[in-house]
Amino acid sequence: MTPILSSLVPLQSDGGGILGVIAPLAVTVVIFAGLWKTFEKAGEPGWAAIIPIYNFYILTKISDNAWWWVVLFFIPVIQLFALAKVSIDVAGKFGKGILFGLGLTFLSFIFFPLLGFGGARYQGATQLG
């Protein structure tokens, strides 16, 4: 092995090191904290944010979508459209627009804390009839 290559191999062997573990955990904690506060603002239990699948159900409930939308979250490709629709609807329930809803979809680690800890107020479920 050439001297240059032999010096690069040890640098690549660690992958991300401790940062590769801490950074994703930190992002996950930030998302859960934002979801927790968002759920509490909507009158739902905050702890539901950390329960897999149940948190999708609560999001569909907040967004006034039917319970079976949770199933759509587990169908490849369709899940992206379902998440975008639910996120846009959740944003609307807090008086935010479509762009904020797309932010909830694609940059949830930024937008859910903004929604949960910000000044947005839950405007309630729509009244039918």
C-alpha positions in Angstrom: 0.0 0.0 0.0 1.3 3.5 -0.8 2.1 5.8 2.1 -0.8 8.1 1.3 -3.4 5.2 1.1 -2.1 3.7 4.4 -2.7 6.9 6.2 -6.2 7.3 4.8 -7.5 3.8 5.9 -7.4 4.5 9.6 -9.2 7.8 9.1 -12.1 6.0 7.3 -12.4 3.1 9.7 -14.2 5.0 12.4 -17.1 6.2 10.3 -18.7 9.1 12.1 -17.3 8.2 15.5 -19.3 9.4 18.5 -20.7 12.3 16.4 -22.4 9.7 14.2 -24.3 8.5 17.2 -24.9 11.8 19.0 -26.1 13.9 16.1 -29.0 11.6 15.0 -30.0 11.2 18.7 -30.0 14.9 19.2 -32.2 15.4 16.1 -34.6 12.8 17.3 -34.9 14.4 20.7 -35.6 17.8 19.1 -38.3 16.3 16.9 -39.9 14.4 19.8 -39.8 17.6 22.0 -41.5 19.6 19.2 -44.1 16.9 18.6 -44.8 16.6 22.4 -45.5 20.3 22.7 -47.5 20.3 19.5 -49.7 17.5 20.7 -50.2 19.2 24.1 -51.3 22.4 22.3 -53.9 20.4 20.4 -55.2 18.9 23.6 -53.7 15.5 23.1 -51.3 13.7 25.5 -47.7 14.8 24.9 -46.3 11.4 25.6 -48.0 10.1 22.5 -45.2 11.7 20.5 -42.8 9.0 21.5 -45.0 6.0 20.8 -44.4 4.7 17.3 -47.5 4.4 15.0 -49.7 5.9 17.7 -48.0 9.3 17.0 -49.1 9.0 13.4 -52.7 8.3 14.6 -52.6 11.4 16.8 -51.3 13.5 13.8 -54.1 12.3 11.6 -56.6 13.1 14.5 -55.2 16.6 14.9 -55.4 17.1 11.1 -59.0 15.9 10.9 -58.2 13.0 8.6 -59.7 9.5 9.0 -57.9 6.9 11.2 -57.1 4.8 8.1 -54.6 7.4 6.9 -52.2 5.8 9.4 -52.1 2.8 7.0 -50.9 5.1 4.2 -47.8 5.9 6.1 -46.6 2.4 5.6 -47.0 2.1 1.8 -43.9 3.1 -0.1 -44.1 6.3 -2.2 -47.7 6.9 -1.0 -46.3 7.6 2.4 -44.6 10.8 1.2 -47.9 12.2 -0.2 -49.8 11.1 2.9 -47.3 12.7 5.2 -47.3 15.9 3.2 -51.1 16.1 3.3 -51.3 15.4 7.0 -48.5 17.9 7.7 -50.2 20.6 5.6 -53.5 19.9 7.5 -51.7 20.1 10.9 -50.1 23.4 9.9 -53.5 24.7 8.8 -55.0 23.7 12.2 -52.4 26.0 13.8 -53.0 28.9 11.4 -50.0 28.2 9.2 -49.8 27.9 5.5 -48.9 25.2 2.9 -45.2 26.1 3.0 -45.0 25.6 6.8 -46.8 22.3 6.2 -44.1 21.3 3.7 -41.5 22.4 6.3 -43.1 20.0 8.8 -42.8 17.3 6.1 -39.2 17.7 5.0 -37.5 19.7 7.8 -39.4 18.4 10.8 -36.5 18.8 13.1 -36.8 22.6 12.6 -40.6 23.1 12.0 -42.1 20.9 14.8 -40.2 22.7 17.5 -41.2 26.0 15.9 -44.8 24.9 16.0 -44.7 23.4 19.4 -42.7 26.0 21.2 -43.8 29.0 19.2 -46.8 31.2 19.5 -49.1 29.3 17.2 -52.4 28.3 18.7 -54.5 25.3 17.9 -57.7 26.4 16.2 -59.6 23.2 16.8 -61.4 20.6 14.8 -63.7 21.7 12.1 -67.4 21.5 12.7 -69.3 19.5 10.1 -72.9 20.3 9.3 
